[in-house]
Amino acid sequence: MLTCAPSPAELAYPSLEQIRRTADRLSGQILHTPVWRWQTGIVEEALSPASEVWLKLELFQKTGTFKLRGALNCIAALDPAALRRGVVAVSAGNHAIAASYAAKLAGCGIKVVLPQHALPARIAACKDLGADVILMPDMHQAFALGQRIERDEGRTMLHPYDGALTAQGTATVGLELMEQVPGLDAVVVPVGGGGLCGGIAAAVKQLNPHCAVYGVEPFGADALYRSFQSGRPETLERVDSVADSLCAPYSMAYSFGVCRRFVDEVVRVGDDAICAAMLHLFRDAKLVAEPAAAVATAALLGPLREKLDGKRVALIVCGSNIDSARFAELLCRGARARAA
């Protein structure tokens, strides 16, 4: 059975040649997302004039997040028999939407398993794309059901963050960024399971070994941070953060290995700081960024501020799948946090 997650014996990392081939393969199917230099508001107020902050606007990607890059790359690897059996995906929503879109393009049946707390707009998007949607009480149970479906129905698991094909897809974000903004001192990347961070870091470090790469997790979903501390993939008993897209319940061997090789440091931010960062992105850049997309900004203004002040830095703004009511609620929380 074909799966996007490798066995432990297959832990090879994305080479530049593989990343460039992936970018060529995805050309025409994904958008080459823009960058924007942030020069107003909080950046001007909080950082020194020598600072140069760039936003990689992956929230403008088709399906609203970077996830499409990995999903399309995984689907492209399936043979006709695997396509007939169909695929399964587990997600808080964004990967499920991207996988549903990729499966529809490929004419492939898909089941997606989401937690019951997933945003209704994300559930609706999956259904609109033809996916069979199954809801489970939490992410641990969602992953367990997804694995049973993979085993019992012969479907291929399109993993949300683990595996070489996923990393090659996410690495194309880093490849684009390094072409768009040469000479970066650092790149700051949101972390859920580590698939985006590992892929981007692999591209960045092979193109410019002197550019630092920082991963950022919420305190309530910090599996990769804990894995960096222990030296092995860790599992969380529970996850709890406004950044639901980053609430991976555990790290996995491949994505952890890529991050450990290429990522300089993983830091954590709190939910209030994330909401305040959403407010800054909305006020200064007019972006409707979901919480996960604001964690890099929260890190720049928080735990990474001293290290990165005066540097040429890129922040990955990874997604925008959020409904208006939830967005307004979190902006209000951010305003209260700023005033406190």
C-alpha positions in Angstrom: 0.0 0.0 0.0 1.4 3.4 -1.0 1.6 6.0 1.7 3.2 9.4 1.9 4.9 8.5 5.2 8.2 6.6 4.8 9.5 3.7 6.9 12.3 4.5 9.3 14.8 3.0 6.7 13.8 5.7 4.2 14.7 8.8 6.2 16.3 10.8 3.4 15.9 14.6 3.3 14.7 16.7 0.4 17.6 17.6 -1.9 17.7 20.8 -3.9 17.3 18.7 -7.0 14.2 17.0 -5.7 12.7 20.4 -4.5 13.3 22.0 -7.9 11.8 19.0 -9.7 8.8 19.2 -7.4 8.4 23.0 -8.1 8.4 22.1 -11.9 5.8 19.4 -11.3 3.5 21.7 -9.4 3.9 24.6 -11.8 0.5 25.6 -13.2 -1.3 23.8 -10.4 -0.4 26.1 -7.5 0.1 29.8 -7.2 3.5 31.4 -6.9 2.5 33.4 -3.8 3.8 37.0 -3.4 6.0 38.6 -0.7 5.3 42.0 0.9 7.7 44.1 3.0 6.2 45.2 6.3 7.2 48.8 7.0 4.3 50.2 9.0 2.6 50.0 12.4 4.0 47.6 14.9 7.2 46.8 12.9 8.0 50.5 12.7 7.1 51.0 16.4 8.7 47.9 18.0 11.8 47.2 15.9 14.9 49.2 15.0 15.0 51.1 11.7 17.6 48.6 10.4 15.1 45.8 10.6 13.7 44.5 7.3 10.6 42.3 7.7 9.1 40.4 4.7 5.9 38.4 4.7 5.6 35.3 2.5 1.9 35.4 1.7 1.0 31.7 1.4 -2.5 32.5 2.7 -3.2 33.6 -0.9 -2.5 30.0 -2.1 -5.4 28.0 -3.7 -7.5 26.4 -1.0 -6.2 29.1 1.4 -3.0 27.5 2.7 0.3 26.0 1.8 -1.1 22.5 2.3 -2.0 22.1 -1.4 1.7 21.8 -2.3 2.2 18.6 -0.3 -1.2 17.2 -1.2 -0.7 17.6 -4.9 2.8 16.1 -4.7 1.4 13.1 -2.8 -1.5 12.5 -5.3 0.9 12.7 -8.2 2.8 9.7 -6.9 -0.2 7.4 -6.8 -0.5 4.7 -9.5 -3.8 4.0 -11.2 -4.7 1.1 -8.8 -4.1 3.4 -5.7 -6.2 6.1 -7.3 -9.0 3.7 -7.7 -8.8 2.6 -4.1 -8.9 6.2 -3.0 -7.2 8.2 -0.3 -7.8 9.3 3.3 -6.7 12.4 5.1 -6.8 13.5 8.8 -6.7 17.2 9.6 -8.1 20.1 11.7 -9.3 21.4 8.3 -6.7 23.0 6.1 -5.0 19.8 5.0 -8.4 18.2 4.5 -9.5 21.0 2.2 -6.3 20.8 0.2 -6.4 17.0 0.0 -10.1 17.1 -1.1 -9.1 19.6 -3.9 -6.2 17.5 -5.0 -8.3 14.3 -5.0 -11.0 16.0 -7.1 -8.5 17.1 -9.7 -7.2 13.5 -9.8 -10.7 12.0 -10.0 -9.9 10.1 -6.8 -12.3 9.3 -4.0 -11.4 10.7 -0.6 -12.5 10.4 3.0 -11.4 13.1 5.4 -11.4 12.8 9.2 -11.7 16.0 11.2 -12.2 16.7 14.9 -15.7 17.8 16.0 -14.4 21.3 16.9 -13.3 22.0 13.3 -14.6 25.3 11.9 -17.9 24.7 10.1 -16.5 26.6 7.1 -13.7 24.1 6.7 -16.1 21.2 7.0 -18.3 22.8 4.4 -15.3 23.3 2.0 -14.4 19.7 2.1 -18.0 18.6 1.4 -18.2 21.1 -1.5 -15.1 19.5 -3.0 -16.8 16.0 -2.9 -15.1 14.6 0.2 -16.8 12.1 2.5 -16.4 13.9 5.9 -16.2 12.0 9.2 -16.0 13.9 12.5 -14.3 12.5 15.7 -14.1 13.9 19.2 -10.5 15.0 19.1 -7.3 14.8 17.0 -6.0 11.6 18.6 -9.2 9.7 17.8 -9.2 11.3 14.3 -5.8 9.9 13.5 -6.7 6.5 14.9 -9.7 6.3 12.7 -7.8 7.5 9.6 -5.2 4.8 10.2 -8.0 2.2 10.4 -9.5 3.4 7.2 -6.1 3.2 5.5 -5.7 -0.4 6.7 -9.2 -1.7 6.2 -10.1 0.0 3.0 -6.7 0.0 1.2 -6.7 3.8 0.8 -3.5 5.8 0.7 -3.0 8.1 3.7 -2.2 11.6 2.7 -0.5 12.6 5.9 -0.9 16.2 6.9 2.8 16.8 7.9 4.9 13.6 7.6 6.7 12.0 4.7 9.2 12.8 2.0 6.6 13.8 -0.7 4.9 16.2 1.7 8.3 17.8 2.6 9.3 18.2 -1.0 6.0 20.0 -1.6 6.3 22.4 1.4 10.0 23.0 0.5 8.8 24.8 -2.7 7.6 27.6 -0.4 11.2 28.1 0.8 12.6 27.8 -2.8 10.2 30.6 -3.9 11.0 32.8 -0.9 14.8 32.6 -1.4 14.4 33.7 -5.0 12.1 36.5 -4.0 14.1 37.9 -1.1 17.8 37.2 -1.4 20.2 37.7 1.5 17.8 36.8 4.3 19.3 36.5 7.8 16.4 34.4 9.1 13.1 32.7 8.2 10.4 32.2 10.9 7.9 29.3 10.2 4.7 28.1 12.0 4.9 24.6 13.3 2.1 22.1 13.6 3.6 18.7 12.9 6.8 20.1 11.4 6.1 19.4 7.7 6.0 23.0 6.6 9.0 24.0 8.8 11.1 21.0 7.8 10.5 21.5 4.1 11.1 25.2 4.1 14.2 24.8 6.3 15.6 22.1 3.9 15.3 24.5 1.0 16.6 27.6 2.9 19.6 25.9 4.4 20.8 24.2 1.2 20.5 27.5 -0.6 22.0 29.7 2.2 23.5 27.8 5.2 24.0 31.1 7.0 20.3 31.9 7.1 18.7 30.9 10.4 15.4 29.0 10.4 13.2 29.2 13.5 10.0 27.2 14.1 7.2 28.5 16.2 4.6 26.5 18.1 1.8 27.5 20.5 2.4 26.5 24.1 -0.7 24.3 24.0 0.6 22.3 21.1 4.3 22.1 21.4 5.2 18.5 20.3 8.1 19.6 18.2 9.6 21.8 20.9 9.4 18.9 23.3 10.9 16.6 20.7 13.9 19.0 20.3 14.4 18.9 24.0 14.3 15.1 24.4 15.9 14.2 21.1 13.1 12.0 19.9 9.5 12.4 18.6 7.1 13.2 21.4 3.4 12.7 21.9 1.1 15.2 23.7 -1.6 14.0 26.0 -3.8 16.8 24.8 -3.6 19.8 22.6 -5.3 23.2 23.2 -4.7 26.4 21.3 -6.5 29.0 19.3 -4.2 28.0 16.5 -6.1 24.8 15.8 -4.3 24.3 12.5 -1.1 23.7 14.5 -2.6 21.2 17.0 -0.7 18.1 15.9 -0.9 15.6 18.8 2.5 14.1 18.1 5.8 14.5 16.2 6.8 11.8 13.6 10.1 10.4 12.7 10.5 11.9 9.2 9.4 15.4 9.9 11.2 15.5 13.2 14.4 14.3 11.5 14.2 16.9 8.8 13.5 19.7 11.3 16.3 18.5 13.6 18.8 18.6 10.7 17.9 22.0 9.3 16.0 24.0 11.9 18.1 26.2 14.3 15.6 26.5 17.1 11.9 26.0 18.0 10.2 28.6 20.2 6.8 28.9 21.7 4.1 31.6 21.9 0.9 32.0 23.9 -2.6 32.4 22.6 -2.9 36.0 23.6 0.3 36.9 21.7 -1.1 35.0 18.7 -4.3 37.0 18.8 -2.4 40.2 19.1 -0.3 39.3 16.1 -3.5 38.6 14.1 -4.6 42.1 15.0 -1.3 43.6 13.8 -1.5 41.7 10.5 -5.0 42.9 10.0 -4.3 46.6 10.9 -0.9 47.0 9.2 -1.1 44.6 6.2 -4.9 44.2 5.9 -4.6 40.5 6.1 -7.2 38.0 7.3 -4.7 35.6 8.8 -5.9 32.6 10.8 -4.2 32.1 14.2 -1.7 29.6 12.7 -0.6 32.2 10.2 0.1 34.8 13.0 2.5 32.7 15.1 5.6 33.8 13.2 4.7 37.4 13.8 4.0 36.6 17.5 7.5 35.1 17.7 9.2 38.1 16.0 7.6 40.4 18.5 8.1 38.0 21.4 10.8 35.4 22.0 12.8 36.1 18.9 12.7 39.9 19.1 16.1 40.4 20.6 17.8 37.9 18.2 16.1 39.3 15.0 15.9 43.0 15.7 17.9 44.8 13.0 18.0 41.7 10.7 16.5 40.9 7.3 13.7 38.5 8.3 10.9 36.6 6.5 7.8 35.5 8.2 5.6 32.7 6.7 1.9 33.7 6.7 0.6 30.2 6.1 -3.2 30.3 5.9 -6.5 32.1 6.0 -9.3 29.5 6.4 -11.3 31.2 9.2 -14.9 32.4 9.3 -15.7 36.1 10.0 -17.3 35.5 13.4 -14.3 33.6 14.7 -11.9 36.1 13.2 -13.7 39.0 14.9 -13.7 37.1 18.2 -9.9 36.6 18.1 -9.2 40.1 17.0 -11.1 41.3 20.1 -9.0 39.0 22.3 -5.9 40.4 20.6 -7.0 44.0 21.4 -7.6 43.1 25.0 -4.2 41.5 25.2 -2.5 44.6 23.7 -4.3 46.8 26.2 -3.4 44.7 29.3 
